[in-house]
Amino acid sequence: MKPDNAGKIIRDYWGDGNVKDFATAITDVIIESPEKGISFAAKVMPMTASEEQVNSYKGKLSASMQLRGAPKLPVAIIKVDENSGEAVLGIVLYYQYGTAAIETEIRFLPMETANYARLLDELKAADTVIRFLEMANCKVIKTIKMPLNQNGHDYMARLVYTRDLTISYRMKSHEEMTDAERLEYYLKGIPEIDYPADELDKCMLKTVREQGYKDAEMQSHLLLFSTELRDLKRIYDIPSKDANFLILPDLSSCPVLPQGFPLKDFNVDMFIDNGDWTVFHQRYFSVEITLGSVNDYYDFVDGIKTLVGIKRFIGM
């Protein structure tokens, strides 16, 4: 691997014992960590590498995919600034259902401590092996399905977002189940009632129903495995628009508010399955909440910190 300083930066981040020289025309190193469940090859480039240079490498990599002896591993580009010690990593070759494919657009993430869990899961999702995600990236995926019927035609849109699993936001427990009952429970599919849903989820669904989509329904599922993250990245690599939610306190329930009281709004990704955006023109929602005190408002807003639109979560 070259240059030497780039090698040191990479070894310091991934662990010296996990980095193996693999100098070929295609890759420079292989990084393996059985403990973390990752194995990938990487091409090292300077931080100043141009888009043209990256695309040229993608062409060489694509041409080499059928060569005998080529590593059957995900391949990443690691760009390194030897002076500052900064580095970024972007996956260029991934596996979809056992078949290698080249990323159309490479998303580079800084190789920083704060991104370590995310980089691990991005690499797991690019591999052919099903692995558990890092706990920080295990989520509840919430989908508000919004069917419409206009002039005898059925249309469907979806609002999709993630929620963090926490001590208070967790799945319903079934400790009393026998092993046989638990197996049957999972084979039939987890019922919606067993997924966590707090006041934020309930208010969002109620508001969507009252403000344009009366037949809206909530659907939840867990994100636990690398293959699920991989599939999410492909499923939601489609056009979307922002649906905006504005939180409005019911002043009749808490008439005394401090001066300069802040209003909170947030966006959720909206997708249409069929139809066009003119059918789903209502994308602005006002969520009215009842307050016993001003602190209730801030408690409600704190829940928004654990909500992330699906495209932002998967980095699209």
N, C-alpha and C positions, 0 to 999 in steps of 0.2 A: 504494500500500500504506500502511496506517496501523495503529497509530500509528508515528511516526518511529523511536522507539527499538526497537520490534519489528522494523521493517525493517532496522535496523543489525545486530541480533542474527542475523537470518536471512541477511543478506548476508555477515557475517563467517564464518558456518559453511559456507555453500554456495559462497562465492566471489562477489564483487560482480558480475563480468561474466556470471555464470550466472543471475542473478535478474532477471526482467523483470516490470514492473508489468502486471497484467491485471485491472484493477478492474472487476468486474461484480457482479451481485447474488449470484453463485454462488461465484466465486473472486477472490482478491486478487492472486496472483502466479503466474507460471509459472517453474519452475526447470529449466534445461536445461544439461547438461554432456556434450557430444559425447565428450570425453576419457574420462569415467567411464561413458558409456552410459546416462544417465538423462534422463528428460523427464517432468515431472509438474506439475500445477496444485495450488495450496494455498489453503485458507481460513485466515486468521489469526484466532485467538481469544485472549482473555486466559487465563492459567493457571487462573483461578477459574471458567471456563465450566462450567456444570453439565451433568449428564447430560441434563437436559431440553433445554438449549440445543443440545447435540450432536445429540440425536435430532431436534430441529426442523430442524437443518441437513441431516441425512440425508434428511428428507422433502422439503425443497426440492430437494436434489440429485437425488433419485430422479425428481421431477416434471420436472426440466430435462433428463434424459438424452436425450429424444427431440427436444429443440429444435434447430433448425437453427443452426449456428454455434457450438454447444457444443464445447469442446475434446475431442478423442478421446484423452484422456490419463488416466492414473491421477490420482486426486484425494486429497490428504491434508489433515488438519487439523493445523495447527501452533499449539500453545498456548504463549504466551510470558509470562514474568514479567518485566516491564520493569525492576523494581527490582533483582532479583538477577541478571538476564541469563540465567536458565535457560529452556530451551525443550524441548518434547517434540513428537514427530511420530507421528501414527497414520494409517494408510491407511484411507480410507473408501470409495473407489470403485476397483475393480480389474477386470481383464479376464480372463475364463475362456474360452479357445478363441474369442477375438475378440468375445465378448459382454460388455458392461458389467454389473457386479453390485455391490450395496452390501454392505459387511461387516456381519454381524449384530452382532458385538462388535468394537469398535475397540481394538487394543492399542497403547498409546502407549509409545514408546521415547525416552529422553532424547537430545537432540541434543548428544552429548558425543564427544570425540575417540575414546574407546574403542569407541563404537558406530558409528563412521562406516562401516566396511565392512559391518556388518550392515544399516544403514539403506539403503545402496546396493543390497544384494541384495534386501531387502524391496521396494524400489521397482522393481527389474528384474523381480521375480516378478509384480508387479501389472500389467506392461505386456504388449503384444501381440508384442513382439520377443524372439526367442531370443538371449540373451547369456550369455557366460561369467560365472560367479560370481567374486567376489573370492577370492583364493587361500585366505584364512583360513577361508572357508566351504565350500571343496571338501572333501568327506568320503567315507569308505567307509561305506555303510549296511549293517549286519549284521542279518540276520534269522534267528533260530533257530525253525524251523518244528517244531511239536510235535503230530503227529497222535495221536489216541487212538481206539480202538474199544471201545465198551462196549455189551454186549447187542445186538451186530449193527449198531450205528449208528456212523458215522464222524464224528469231531469234529476241529476244528483250532484251535490257538492259536498265537500268535507272540510272541516276545520281539524287540523292535526297538530298536537303539541305533546311534549313530554313533561312528566312530573318526577321529582326526585323521590326515591324511597327513603323514608325517615322513621324515627321511632313512633311518631304520631300518624304518619301517612304510610300505612302498610297493609298487606293483605289480611283478610279475615282468617283467623286461626281455626283449625279443625283438629285439635289434639285428641279429641275423643274418638276419631275415626280409627277403625282397624286397618291393617295393611291392605286387605282386599277392598275395603270401601274407598280408601285413598286412591288405589289404582283405578277403580271404576270412575272416581271423581275426575281424575286427570284425563282419562281416556275420553270421557264425554265432553270435556272442555270446561274450563272454570266459568261459573256463572257470573254475570256482570255484578251482581250484588256482593260478591266476595272481593271485588277490587276496591281499593280505597277511593273515596270521593268526599272531599271536604266542601265547605261552603263556597269556595271559589269555583270548583267544578259545577256544583249545583246551580249557582247563580248564573254562570255562563250559559248552561243548557236552558234554564228558565228564560233568560233574556233572549236567546236565539229563537225560542219558540214564540215568545210574545212579540218579537220585532221582525216578523217576516217569514219564519219557517216553522209553522205550528206542528209539523210532524217530525221535528228533529229528535234524534235519539243518540245516546252516548254509547260508545263501544270501546272497551279497554282490552289491552293485552300487555304482557310483560316482555321486556327486552332483557334477555339474560345471556344469549350465546353469540359468538362471533359471526355465525352464518346469518343470524337475524339482522345484525348491524349491516352486513354486506348487502343483504336483500333490501333493507331500507334505503340504502344509498342509491340503488338502481330504481326502486319503485318511485321515489320522490325526486328523481332527476327529470322533472317535468315542469312546465310553467306553472306559476302560482301567483297569487296576489295576497296582499295583507288585509286581514280583517281586523279592525280596530275596536278595542273594548275600552270604554271610559268608565271609571268607577265613580259613582255619584252617591254621596251619603244622603239618606233620607233625613232632611232637616227637621221634620216633625218629630222624629224619634230622638234627636239630639240637637236641640235648637241652639245651644251655646257652643260655638266653635272658635278656636283661637284665630287671631288676626293673621292673615297670610297663610291660611289653611291650604295645603297643596292638594291638587287633584291628580290622580294617577291614571295613566292609560298604558296599554300594552297591545302588541300585535300578535296575531296567530296566523300561520300559513293556511290559505284557503285554496283548495283544488276543485276542479270540476271534472266529473267522470264523463259526462256527455252534455251537449248543449253549448252555449257560449256565455261570455261574461255579461251580456245584456240581460240574460235571464236572471242571473244572480247579482243584480246591481246593488242589493242591500248588503253592505260590508262594514257598516258602522253601527256599533251597539253601545247603548248606555246601560250599565249595570247599576241598578239602585240597590243599596244595602241598608238594612235597618241597624241602627247603632244604639247600644245602651250607654256608651261613653265614647269619647274621642279615641281612647285606647283600642276600642273595637275596630275602628277604621285602620289603625296602624297594624293591628294583628292580621286583618284581612289582607292588607297590602303586602305583609311579609310573605304570605303564601305565593304571591306573584314571583318572588325571587326564586322559587323552585319550579317555575313554569318556563319552558323554552320551546319556541316553535321548532317543528321537526327539521326544517331546512337548516336552521342555525345549528341545531344539535349535530346533524350529520355533516355539517361544514359545506353545504351547497351554496 
